[in-house]
Amino acid sequence: MPRKSPLPRLAAGELEMLQMLWREGSVTISEAQQALGLPIGYTTVQTRLNRLVKKGAAARTPERPAKYSAAISAADVGQTDLDTLVERVTAGRVTPLVAHLLERHKLSAAEIKELKALVAAAERKSRGRQS
């Protein structure tokens, strides 16, 4: 689901709601409350779902009882969070982030191969912009 506008920052409780929506699909407030499996009140669930709708991260049907569903994908959220991380932690530079990950995490041969392919694609793209 490509987004036209940037995704607003989501609170931890809102992310928890989105994860439940991705897992469950379309749910009423009562169904959402039950699916969360947490000691969380009905009105809290309602508030969080309505905040997600206002932010464009969830959709709500007009019928009663209303059904809520995710309007964005997990990939949308992940991309936004990673973009924010790069901007806030490394001032928009990718190299320090990649260097840190390579130093701290053991990569499989498949992951190394995938990274090499990504670098090669970035080099091709960069050469295309220089032409």
N, C-alpha and C positions, 0 to 999 in steps of 0.2 A: 504494500500500500504506500506508494510514494506520497510524501506530504508536500504541499505547496508553501506552507508557512512553518516556521520553527515550532517545535513542540515546547509548550511551557514546562517549566520545572515541576516535577511531580514529587509530592511528599511520600514518605515511606508507606503510610496507610493507603494512599492512592495507588501506589505500585502494587501493594498487596491485593487491592481490589481488582486491578487490571490482570494480575496473574490468575485470580479466581475466574474472571471473565474469559480469559484465553482458554482456561481449562474447561469451564462449564458451558460456555456459549451464551445464549440468551437466558436471563434469569429475572425473576421478580425480586423485590427487596427481601421478602421472606426467604426465598430460595438462596439468595446471595448470603444472607445471614447464616443460614444452615450450612452452606457450602464452605464458608470460611472456617467453620469449626472452632471458633474462638469465642471467648466470653465478651462479645461486643453487642451493644444495643442496636435495636432496630433503627432508631433515629440517627445513630452514628453511621450505620451502613447507608442509610438514605442520603445523609449529608455528603458522604464521600463519593457516592455514585453520582449525585447531582453536581458535585464539583468537577468530576471527570467529564460529565456532559458539557458543562460550561467551558471547560478547557479544550473541548474537541477530541478528547481521548476516548470517550464512550458515547454511545447513542441510546436514545430512549424512545420507545414507541408511544404513540398518543393514547392507546387503549388503556383500560383499567382492568386489572392492575397492570401498570406499566412494566415493560420488560426492558432490561438494560443489556447491552452487548458492547464489546470492545470496538472502537472505531479506528484504532491504530494497532500495529503489530508489535511484537516483542523486538523485532529488528529496528523499528522506528525508535523505540525507547533506547535501545542499546546504542544506536548511532548517535543519538542526541547526547546521551551520557558520555560517550567516548569523546565526542567533539568538545563538550564542556571540560572534560578532564584535560585534554590536550591544551586547551586555551588557558585554563586556570593554573595548571601545574608546570607546563613547559613553555608557556608564552607562545603557543601555536607551533612549536617545533616538534616534529615527530621523532627525530633521531634520539633525543634523551629518553623518550618513552620506550622505544624499541630496544635501546641499549640496556635499560633497566630490566626489561622483561627477559632479554637474552641472558643477562647475568644471573637473574634470580630463578629462572625456570628451566628445567631440563626439556629440551625439544626432541620430539621423535624425528626419525628420518623423513617421514611424510610431512611433518610440519615445516621442516627445513626446506624441503622441496617446494612446498606451497609458498613459503616466504620468498624463495628465489624467483618463483614465477610472478609473484606480486611486484618484486623489484624490477624484473625485466619488463613487465607491463607498464610500470611507472616510467621507466627509461624511454620506452617507445612513445608514450604519451608526451613526455617532456620534449623529445626530439620533434614530434609533430607540431608542438606549439612554437618551436624555434624556426620552423620553415617559413 
